[in-house]
Amino acid sequence: MTTFFLSSEAVMFSPRLLFVALGFAASAWPAQAETFKSAYTVSYFGIPIARSSFSTTLDGDRFTVDGKLATTGIANIFDETKGTIAVAGSVLPDALRTQSFRLDYTTGKKKKSTVMRFKGGNVDFAENVPPSKTDRKDWVKVSPDLLKGVMDPFAATMVKASSLADVCKRTLKTFDGAMRADMKLSPDGEGTWNDRPTAICKARFEPIAGYRAKNKSISYLRDRSEISLEFTALGKTGFYAPVRASAGTRIGTVSVEADELGTD
């Protein structure tokens, strides 16, 4: 869950990850095709800096997600960011399994993209345009064995659990096209969101590969950041999705919250 926040100082909080951070969920898994709408706001010290909207279609054992995001307010003073995300895959009894993932966005005048394909739960193809700078001396390389049994950041946030109390008892293993990281969750109480009960998780960020070992922001997130994720149930499906998240960064606390989560 390298994926829940935005910060100009951290690789994990890049615009690419901002999109997958906001692609939290729809509200239930129907037996027939149905489309759901969701919307999210990213805030820095309580000031909105980005907004998103997503359309999720669930059709039997298949799912698709189409989303849009744009920075807003003071964030546009630095670099305006706009883009789209598209995800498709299968709904399994215990998880989502992505088969294709594409993110296209512009930051200022620079166009960028991330494309991934998965096969059998493993990363089969990944490409970033422009390419990630992996030739630096302190770069931690991503070996093929590290890309087995991982999820894209969107699918990783969709947790299958037997109960609210069981949601936080897990490690989320993610790959965003460049960074391989784990987010280790542990229970931290219960709360509410729009009168719906939530499970609050403490989270510990652990970078695995695909980053600069001497990056101060990554080190801060690993060693000092207080990270919290809050999940609510998606109907009676046994799946849970985040509705709130926050993380301390070197430049302050960044948060994400769902504004809308419901049927079309």
Contacts in CASP RR format, 6 or more apart in sequence:
PFRMAT RR
TARGET T0000
AUTHOR 0000-0000-0000
METHOD contacts of the structure
MODEL  1
MTTFFLSSEAVMFSPRLLFVALGFAASAWPAQAETFKSAYTVSYFGIPIA
RSSFSTTLDGDRFTVDGKLATTGIANIFDETKGTIAVAGSVLPDALRTQS
FRLDYTTGKKKKSTVMRFKGGNVDFAENVPPSKTDRKDWVKVSPDLLKGV
MDPFAATMVKASSLADVCKRTLKTFDGAMRADMKLSPDGEGTWNDRPTAI
CKARFEPIAGYRAKNKSISYLRDRSEISLEFTALGKTGFYAPVRASAGTR
IGTVSVEADELGTD
1 153 0 8 1.000
1 156 0 8 1.000
1 157 0 8 1.000
1 172 0 8 1.000
1 174 0 8 1.000
1 181 0 8 1.000
1 183 0 8 1.000
1 203 0 8 1.000
1 205 0 8 1.000
1 229 0 8 1.000
2 12 0 8 1.000
2 17 0 8 1.000
2 153 0 8 1.000
2 174 0 8 1.000
2 176 0 8 1.000
2 179 0 8 1.000
2 181 0 8 1.000
2 183 0 8 1.000
2 205 0 8 1.000
2 207 0 8 1.000
3 12 0 8 1.000
3 17 0 8 1.000
3 20 0 8 1.000
3 21 0 8 1.000
3 153 0 8 1.000
3 154 0 8 1.000
3 156 0 8 1.000
3 157 0 8 1.000
3 174 0 8 1.000
3 176 0 8 1.000
4 21 0 8 1.000
4 157 0 8 1.000
4 227 0 8 1.000
4 229 0 8 1.000
4 242 0 8 1.000
4 245 0 8 1.000
4 247 0 8 1.000
4 256 0 8 1.000
5 12 0 8 1.000
5 13 0 8 1.000
5 18 0 8 1.000
5 21 0 8 1.000
5 42 0 8 1.000
5 245 0 8 1.000
5 246 0 8 1.000
5 247 0 8 1.000
5 249 0 8 1.000
5 254 0 8 1.000
5 255 0 8 1.000
5 256 0 8 1.000
6 13 0 8 1.000
6 15 0 8 1.000
6 17 0 8 1.000
6 18 0 8 1.000
6 21 0 8 1.000
6 42 0 8 1.000
6 44 0 8 1.000
6 49 0 8 1.000
6 50 0 8 1.000
6 254 0 8 1.000
7 13 0 8 1.000
7 217 0 8 1.000
7 249 0 8 1.000
7 250 0 8 1.000
7 251 0 8 1.000
7 252 0 8 1.000
7 254 0 8 1.000
8 78 0 8 1.000
8 251 0 8 1.000
9 216 0 8 1.000
9 217 0 8 1.000
9 249 0 8 1.000
9 250 0 8 1.000
9 251 0 8 1.000
10 215 0 8 1.000
10 217 0 8 1.000
10 218 0 8 1.000
10 220 0 8 1.000
10 221 0 8 1.000
10 249 0 8 1.000
10 250 0 8 1.000
11 178 0 8 1.000
11 179 0 8 1.000
11 211 0 8 1.000
11 212 0 8 1.000
11 215 0 8 1.000
11 217 0 8 1.000
11 218 0 8 1.000
12 176 0 8 1.000
12 179 0 8 1.000
12 181 0 8 1.000
12 205 0 8 1.000
12 207 0 8 1.000
12 211 0 8 1.000
12 218 0 8 1.000
12 221 0 8 1.000
13 217 0 8 1.000
13 249 0 8 1.000
13 254 0 8 1.000
15 81 0 8 1.000
15 105 0 8 1.000
15 107 0 8 1.000
15 112 0 8 1.000
16 103 0 8 1.000
16 105 0 8 1.000
16 112 0 8 1.000
16 114 0 8 1.000
16 128 0 8 1.000
16 176 0 8 1.000
16 178 0 8 1.000
17 153 0 8 1.000
17 176 0 8 1.000
18 42 0 8 1.000
18 50 0 8 1.000
18 69 0 8 1.000
18 81 0 8 1.000
19 52 0 8 1.000
19 67 0 8 1.000
19 69 0 8 1.000
19 83 0 8 1.000
19 85 0 8 1.000
19 103 0 8 1.000
19 105 0 8 1.000
20 85 0 8 1.000
20 103 0 8 1.000
20 152 0 8 1.000
20 153 0 8 1.000
20 154 0 8 1.000
20 176 0 8 1.000
21 42 0 8 1.000
21 153 0 8 1.000
21 245 0 8 1.000
21 256 0 8 1.000
22 40 0 8 1.000
22 42 0 8 1.000
22 50 0 8 1.000
22 52 0 8 1.000
22 54 0 8 1.000
22 69 0 8 1.000
22 256 0 8 1.000
23 38 0 8 1.000
23 40 0 8 1.000
23 52 0 8 1.000
23 54 0 8 1.000
23 65 0 8 1.000
23 67 0 8 1.000
23 85 0 8 1.000
23 154 0 8 1.000
23 157 0 8 1.000
24 38 0 8 1.000
24 40 0 8 1.000
24 54 0 8 1.000
24 157 0 8 1.000
24 241 0 8 1.000
24 242 0 8 1.000
24 243 0 8 1.000
24 258 0 8 1.000
24 261 0 8 1.000
25 38 0 8 1.000
25 56 0 8 1.000
25 157 0 8 1.000
25 158 0 8 1.000
25 234 0 8 1.000
25 239 0 8 1.000
25 241 0 8 1.000
25 242 0 8 1.000
25 261 0 8 1.000
26 35 0 8 1.000
26 36 0 8 1.000
26 37 0 8 1.000
26 38 0 8 1.000
26 56 0 8 1.000
26 58 0 8 1.000
26 234 0 8 1.000
26 261 0 8 1.000
26 262 0 8 1.000
26 263 0 8 1.000
27 36 0 8 1.000
27 234 0 8 1.000
27 235 0 8 1.000
27 261 0 8 1.000
27 262 0 8 1.000
27 263 0 8 1.000
28 36 0 8 1.000
28 234 0 8 1.000
28 235 0 8 1.000
28 236 0 8 1.000
28 237 0 8 1.000
29 58 0 8 1.000
29 91 0 8 1.000
29 234 0 8 1.000
29 237 0 8 1.000
29 239 0 8 1.000
30 58 0 8 1.000
30 60 0 8 1.000
31 60 0 8 1.000
32 59 0 8 1.000
32 60 0 8 1.000
33 57 0 8 1.000
33 58 0 8 1.000
33 59 0 8 1.000
33 60 0 8 1.000
34 57 0 8 1.000
34 58 0 8 1.000
34 59 0 8 1.000
34 263 0 8 1.000
34 264 0 8 1.000
35 55 0 8 1.000
35 56 0 8 1.000
35 57 0 8 1.000
35 58 0 8 1.000
35 263 0 8 1.000
35 264 0 8 1.000
36 55 0 8 1.000
36 56 0 8 1.000
36 57 0 8 1.000
36 58 0 8 1.000
36 261 0 8 1.000
36 262 0 8 1.000
36 263 0 8 1.000
36 264 0 8 1.000
37 53 0 8 1.000
37 54 0 8 1.000
37 55 0 8 1.000
37 56 0 8 1.000
37 260 0 8 1.000
37 262 0 8 1.000
37 263 0 8 1.000
37 264 0 8 1.000
38 53 0 8 1.000
38 54 0 8 1.000
38 56 0 8 1.000
38 258 0 8 1.000
38 260 0 8 1.000
38 261 0 8 1.000
38 262 0 8 1.000
39 51 0 8 1.000
39 52 0 8 1.000
39 53 0 8 1.000
39 54 0 8 1.000
39 258 0 8 1.000
39 259 0 8 1.000
39 260 0 8 1.000
40 51 0 8 1.000
40 52 0 8 1.000
40 54 0 8 1.000
40 256 0 8 1.000
40 257 0 8 1.000
40 258 0 8 1.000
40 259 0 8 1.000
41 48 0 8 1.000
41 50 0 8 1.000
41 51 0 8 1.000
41 256 0 8 1.000
41 257 0 8 1.000
41 259 0 8 1.000
42 48 0 8 1.000
42 49 0 8 1.000
42 50 0 8 1.000
42 51 0 8 1.000
42 254 0 8 1.000
42 255 0 8 1.000
42 256 0 8 1.000
43 49 0 8 1.000
43 254 0 8 1.000
43 255 0 8 1.000
43 256 0 8 1.000
43 257 0 8 1.000
44 75 0 8 1.000
44 252 0 8 1.000
44 253 0 8 1.000
44 254 0 8 1.000
44 255 0 8 1.000
45 252 0 8 1.000
45 253 0 8 1.000
46 255 0 8 1.000
47 73 0 8 1.000
47 74 0 8 1.000
48 72 0 8 1.000
48 73 0 8 1.000
49 71 0 8 1.000
49 72 0 8 1.000
49 73 0 8 1.000
49 74 0 8 1.000
49 75 0 8 1.000
50 69 0 8 1.000
50 70 0 8 1.000
50 71 0 8 1.000
50 72 0 8 1.000
50 75 0 8 1.000
50 81 0 8 1.000
51 69 0 8 1.000
51 70 0 8 1.000
51 72 0 8 1.000
52 67 0 8 1.000
52 68 0 8 1.000
52 69 0 8 1.000
52 70 0 8 1.000
53 67 0 8 1.000
53 68 0 8 1.000
53 69 0 8 1.000
54 65 0 8 1.000
54 66 0 8 1.000
54 67 0 8 1.000
54 68 0 8 1.000
55 65 0 8 1.000
55 66 0 8 1.000
55 67 0 8 1.000
55 264 0 8 1.000
56 63 0 8 1.000
56 64 0 8 1.000
56 65 0 8 1.000
57 63 0 8 1.000
57 64 0 8 1.000
57 65 0 8 1.000
58 91 0 8 1.000
60 91 0 8 1.000
61 90 0 8 1.000
61 91 0 8 1.000
61 92 0 8 1.000
62 88 0 8 1.000
62 89 0 8 1.000
62 90 0 8 1.000
62 91 0 8 1.000
63 87 0 8 1.000
63 88 0 8 1.000
63 89 0 8 1.000
63 90 0 8 1.000
63 91 0 8 1.000
63 96 0 8 1.000
64 86 0 8 1.000
64 87 0 8 1.000
64 88 0 8 1.000
64 89 0 8 1.000
65 85 0 8 1.000
65 86 0 8 1.000
65 87 0 8 1.000
65 88 0 8 1.000
65 154 0 8 1.000
66 84 0 8 1.000
66 85 0 8 1.000
66 86 0 8 1.000
67 84 0 8 1.000
67 85 0 8 1.000
67 86 0 8 1.000
68 82 0 8 1.000
68 83 0 8 1.000
68 84 0 8 1.000
68 85 0 8 1.000
69 81 0 8 1.000
69 82 0 8 1.000
69 83 0 8 1.000
69 84 0 8 1.000
69 85 0 8 1.000
69 105 0 8 1.000
70 80 0 8 1.000
70 81 0 8 1.000
70 82 0 8 1.000
70 83 0 8 1.000
71 79 0 8 1.000
71 80 0 8 1.000
71 81 0 8 1.000
71 82 0 8 1.000
75 81 0 8 1.000
79 107 0 8 1.000
79 108 0 8 1.000
80 107 0 8 1.000
80 108 0 8 1.000
81 105 0 8 1.000
81 106 0 8 1.000
81 107 0 8 1.000
81 108 0 8 1.000
82 105 0 8 1.000
82 106 0 8 1.000
83 103 0 8 1.000
83 104 0 8 1.000
83 105 0 8 1.000
83 106 0 8 1.000
84 103 0 8 1.000
84 104 0 8 1.000
84 105 0 8 1.000
85 101 0 8 1.000
85 102 0 8 1.000
85 103 0 8 1.000
85 104 0 8 1.000
85 154 0 8 1.000
86 100 0 8 1.000
86 101 0 8 1.000
86 102 0 8 1.000
87 98 0 8 1.000
87 100 0 8 1.000
87 101 0 8 1.000
87 102 0 8 1.000
87 152 0 8 1.000
87 154 0 8 1.000
87 155 0 8 1.000
88 98 0 8 1.000
88 99 0 8 1.000
88 100 0 8 1.000
89 96 0 8 1.000
89 97 0 8 1.000
89 98 0 8 1.000
89 99 0 8 1.000
89 100 0 8 1.000
90 96 0 8 1.000
90 97 0 8 1.000
90 99 0 8 1.000
91 97 0 8 1.000
93 160 0 8 1.000
94 160 0 8 1.000
95 151 0 8 1.000
95 155 0 8 1.000
95 158 0 8 1.000
95 160 0 8 1.000
96 151 0 8 1.000
96 155 0 8 1.000
96 158 0 8 1.000
97 118 0 8 1.000
97 120 0 8 1.000
97 121 0 8 1.000
97 151 0 8 1.000
97 155 0 8 1.000
98 116 0 8 1.000
98 118 0 8 1.000
98 151 0 8 1.000
98 152 0 8 1.000
98 154 0 8 1.000
98 155 0 8 1.000
99 117 0 8 1.000
99 118 0 8 1.000
99 119 0 8 1.000
100 116 0 8 1.000
100 117 0 8 1.000
100 118 0 8 1.000
101 114 0 8 1.000
101 115 0 8 1.000
101 116 0 8 1.000
101 117 0 8 1.000
101 118 0 8 1.000
101 152 0 8 1.000
101 154 0 8 1.000
102 113 0 8 1.000
102 114 0 8 1.000
102 115 0 8 1.000
102 116 0 8 1.000
103 113 0 8 1.000
103 114 0 8 1.000
103 115 0 8 1.000
104 111 0 8 1.000
104 112 0 8 1.000
104 113 0 8 1.000
105 111 0 8 1.000
105 112 0 8 1.000
105 113 0 8 1.000
106 112 0 8 1.000
111 129 0 8 1.000
112 128 0 8 1.000
112 129 0 8 1.000
112 130 0 8 1.000
113 127 0 8 1.000
113 128 0 8 1.000
113 129 0 8 1.000
114 126 0 8 1.000
114 127 0 8 1.000
114 128 0 8 1.000
114 129 0 8 1.000
114 176 0 8 1.000
114 177 0 8 1.000
114 178 0 8 1.000
115 125 0 8 1.000
115 126 0 8 1.000
115 127 0 8 1.000
116 123 0 8 1.000
116 125 0 8 1.000
116 126 0 8 1.000
116 127 0 8 1.000
116 152 0 8 1.000
116 175 0 8 1.000
116 177 0 8 1.000
117 123 0 8 1.000
117 124 0 8 1.000
117 125 0 8 1.000
117 126 0 8 1.000
118 124 0 8 1.000
118 152 0 8 1.000
121 148 0 8 1.000
121 149 0 8 1.000
121 150 0 8 1.000
121 151 0 8 1.000
122 147 0 8 1.000
122 148 0 8 1.000
122 149 0 8 1.000
122 150 0 8 1.000
123 147 0 8 1.000
123 148 0 8 1.000
123 150 0 8 1.000
123 175 0 8 1.000
123 177 0 8 1.000
126 147 0 8 1.000
126 175 0 8 1.000
126 177 0 8 1.000
126 178 0 8 1.000
128 177 0 8 1.000
128 178 0 8 1.000
132 178 0 8 1.000
132 210 0 8 1.000
133 139 0 8 1.000
134 141 0 8 1.000
134 210 0 8 1.000
136 212 0 8 1.000
138 212 0 8 1.000
138 213 0 8 1.000
138 214 0 8 1.000
139 210 0 8 1.000
139 211 0 8 1.000
139 212 0 8 1.000
139 213 0 8 1.000
140 207 0 8 1.000
140 208 0 8 1.000
140 209 0 8 1.000
140 210 0 8 1.000
140 211 0 8 1.000
140 212 0 8 1.000
140 213 0 8 1.000
141 209 0 8 1.000
141 210 0 8 1.000
142 175 0 8 1.000
142 180 0 8 1.000
142 209 0 8 1.000
142 210 0 8 1.000
143 209 0 8 1.000
146 180 0 8 1.000
146 208 0 8 1.000
146 209 0 8 1.000
147 175 0 8 1.000
147 180 0 8 1.000
149 173 0 8 1.000
150 173 0 8 1.000
150 174 0 8 1.000
150 175 0 8 1.000
150 180 0 8 1.000
151 172 0 8 1.000
151 173 0 8 1.000
151 174 0 8 1.000
151 175 0 8 1.000
152 174 0 8 1.000
152 175 0 8 1.000
152 176 0 8 1.000
153 174 0 8 1.000
153 176 0 8 1.000
156 172 0 8 1.000
156 173 0 8 1.000
156 174 0 8 1.000
156 183 0 8 1.000
157 172 0 8 1.000
157 241 0 8 1.000
157 242 0 8 1.000
158 234 0 8 1.000
158 239 0 8 1.000
158 240 0 8 1.000
158 241 0 8 1.000
159 167 0 8 1.000
159 170 0 8 1.000
159 172 0 8 1.000
159 231 0 8 1.000
159 239 0 8 1.000
159 240 0 8 1.000
159 241 0 8 1.000
160 238 0 8 1.000
160 239 0 8 1.000
160 240 0 8 1.000
161 167 0 8 1.000
161 169 0 8 1.000
161 170 0 8 1.000
161 238 0 8 1.000
161 240 0 8 1.000
162 238 0 8 1.000
164 190 0 8 1.000
164 197 0 8 1.000
164 198 0 8 1.000
164 199 0 8 1.000
164 233 0 8 1.000
164 240 0 8 1.000
165 187 0 8 1.000
165 199 0 8 1.000
167 185 0 8 1.000
167 199 0 8 1.000
167 201 0 8 1.000
167 231 0 8 1.000
167 240 0 8 1.000
168 185 0 8 1.000
168 186 0 8 1.000
168 187 0 8 1.000
168 188 0 8 1.000
168 199 0 8 1.000
168 200 0 8 1.000
168 201 0 8 1.000
168 202 0 8 1.000
168 231 0 8 1.000
169 185 0 8 1.000
169 186 0 8 1.000
169 187 0 8 1.000
170 185 0 8 1.000
171 182 0 8 1.000
171 183 0 8 1.000
171 184 0 8 1.000
171 185 0 8 1.000
172 182 0 8 1.000
172 183 0 8 1.000
172 184 0 8 1.000
172 185 0 8 1.000
173 182 0 8 1.000
174 180 0 8 1.000
174 181 0 8 1.000
174 182 0 8 1.000
174 183 0 8 1.000
175 181 0 8 1.000
178 210 0 8 1.000
178 211 0 8 1.000
179 207 0 8 1.000
179 209 0 8 1.000
179 210 0 8 1.000
179 211 0 8 1.000
180 207 0 8 1.000
180 208 0 8 1.000
180 209 0 8 1.000
180 210 0 8 1.000
181 205 0 8 1.000
181 206 0 8 1.000
181 207 0 8 1.000
181 208 0 8 1.000
181 211 0 8 1.000
182 205 0 8 1.000
182 206 0 8 1.000
182 208 0 8 1.000
183 203 0 8 1.000
183 204 0 8 1.000
183 205 0 8 1.000
183 206 0 8 1.000
183 227 0 8 1.000
183 229 0 8 1.000
184 203 0 8 1.000
184 204 0 8 1.000
184 206 0 8 1.000
185 201 0 8 1.000
185 202 0 8 1.000
185 203 0 8 1.000
185 229 0 8 1.000
186 201 0 8 1.000
186 202 0 8 1.000
186 203 0 8 1.000
186 204 0 8 1.000
187 199 0 8 1.000
187 200 0 8 1.000
187 201 0 8 1.000
187 202 0 8 1.000
188 200 0 8 1.000
188 201 0 8 1.000
188 202 0 8 1.000
188 228 0 8 1.000
189 199 0 8 1.000
189 200 0 8 1.000
190 197 0 8 1.000
190 198 0 8 1.000
190 199 0 8 1.000
190 200 0 8 1.000
191 197 0 8 1.000
191 198 0 8 1.000
191 199 0 8 1.000
191 200 0 8 1.000
191 230 0 8 1.000
192 198 0 8 1.000
193 230 0 8 1.000
193 232 0 8 1.000
193 243 0 8 1.000
193 244 0 8 1.000
193 258 0 8 1.000
194 261 0 8 1.000
196 232 0 8 1.000
196 233 0 8 1.000
196 243 0 8 1.000
197 232 0 8 1.000
197 233 0 8 1.000
198 230 0 8 1.000
198 231 0 8 1.000
198 232 0 8 1.000
198 243 0 8 1.000
198 244 0 8 1.000
199 230 0 8 1.000
199 231 0 8 1.000
199 232 0 8 1.000
199 240 0 8 1.000
200 228 0 8 1.000
200 229 0 8 1.000
200 230 0 8 1.000
201 228 0 8 1.000
201 229 0 8 1.000
201 230 0 8 1.000
201 231 0 8 1.000
202 227 0 8 1.000
202 228 0 8 1.000
203 227 0 8 1.000
203 228 0 8 1.000
203 229 0 8 1.000
204 227 0 8 1.000
205 221 0 8 1.000
205 222 0 8 1.000
205 225 0 8 1.000
205 227 0 8 1.000
205 247 0 8 1.000
206 222 0 8 1.000
207 218 0 8 1.000
207 221 0 8 1.000
207 222 0 8 1.000
211 218 0 8 1.000
212 218 0 8 1.000
216 250 0 8 1.000
217 249 0 8 1.000
217 250 0 8 1.000
220 249 0 8 1.000
220 250 0 8 1.000
221 227 0 8 1.000
221 247 0 8 1.000
221 248 0 8 1.000
221 249 0 8 1.000
225 247 0 8 1.000
225 248 0 8 1.000
225 249 0 8 1.000
226 246 0 8 1.000
226 247 0 8 1.000
226 248 0 8 1.000
227 245 0 8 1.000
227 246 0 8 1.000
227 247 0 8 1.000
227 248 0 8 1.000
228 244 0 8 1.000
228 245 0 8 1.000
228 246 0 8 1.000
228 247 0 8 1.000
229 242 0 8 1.000
229 244 0 8 1.000
229 245 0 8 1.000
230 242 0 8 1.000
230 243 0 8 1.000
230 244 0 8 1.000
230 245 0 8 1.000
231 240 0 8 1.000
231 241 0 8 1.000
231 242 0 8 1.000
231 243 0 8 1.000
232 240 0 8 1.000
232 241 0 8 1.000
232 243 0 8 1.000
232 261 0 8 1.000
233 239 0 8 1.000
233 240 0 8 1.000
234 240 0 8 1.000
234 241 0 8 1.000
241 261 0 8 1.000
242 256 0 8 1.000
242 258 0 8 1.000
243 257 0 8 1.000
243 258 0 8 1.000
243 261 0 8 1.000
244 255 0 8 1.000
244 256 0 8 1.000
244 257 0 8 1.000
244 258 0 8 1.000
245 255 0 8 1.000
245 256 0 8 1.000
245 257 0 8 1.000
246 253 0 8 1.000
246 254 0 8 1.000
246 255 0 8 1.000
246 256 0 8 1.000
247 253 0 8 1.000
247 254 0 8 1.000
247 255 0 8 1.000
248 254 0 8 1.000
END
